[in-house]
Amino acid sequence: MRNFSVPDQFLFGLMNATLLFTLAYSILGMRTQFELGFGIEDGPIEYGTAIGLILACLILVWHTVSMARFGRYGSAAFLALYALAFLFGAGEEISWGQRIFGWQTTEFFMEHNRQLETNIHNIAVGESQLAKTLFGSILTTVILLYLVVLPLVYPRVTLIARLTDAIMLPLPQMRHAVMALGASILIATVIDVPRKWESYEFIFSLIMMSIFLAPGNAHRFGTSR
């Protein structure tokens, strides 16, 4: 990590520790201990993910304000949209604070939400649950295309590079691609504990923080037009 910034050293250290910790639970056969401890609902990993998503949102807000201050309002608009997406993700992760503050679930969510909580991703439409369709395989595919494929394509396909820069999409670097791919393979095929994807979501939030702090297309985030 000699060439990593201090924030990157911390974030990647936390990613690796989370992955190794989850792998250790699996190797030792401590499935129940993981499910009821590290990976439990409202546990350290879930709240860690929410905090990571909020911090990623705040980094994007910082970029948004920076762009607006220098009159780059189009760039600011794209970044504000991304910030809202991460704010939404953080809210969904903890059911918008319902279990923290203890408010009652409204009639709509009582009828349509599989967990009887105030969140969108657990809404069921007929027999389909958004968490397993839109927020499951589809979102996972989009995320992997962004984290793993885009860093490979960006320097080779001019059209993709121009589009990425035009919409102010922070570009992942190869270290992010390697971490995302490695975590995906280990968690999907090697690690065998309940709620293992909670670790994956936490690692994702840390990867996004790292990308937003130092995007591969950093030239687009300067103050010149």
Salt bridges, closest charged atoms under 4 A:
ASP8 OD2 - ARG175 NH2 2.50
GLU41 OE2 - ARG99 NH2 3.30
GLU41 OE1 - ARG195 NH2 3.36
ASP42 OD1 - ARG99 NH2 2.71
GLU46 OE1 - ARG99 NH2 3.59
GLU92 OE1 - HIS121 ND1 2.73
GLU111 OE2 - HIS112 NE2 3.93
GLU117 OE1 - ARG99 NH1 2.67
ASP165 OD2 - HIS219 NE2 3.38
ASP192 OD1 - ARG31 NH1 2.93
GLU198 OE2 - ARG195 NH2 3.25
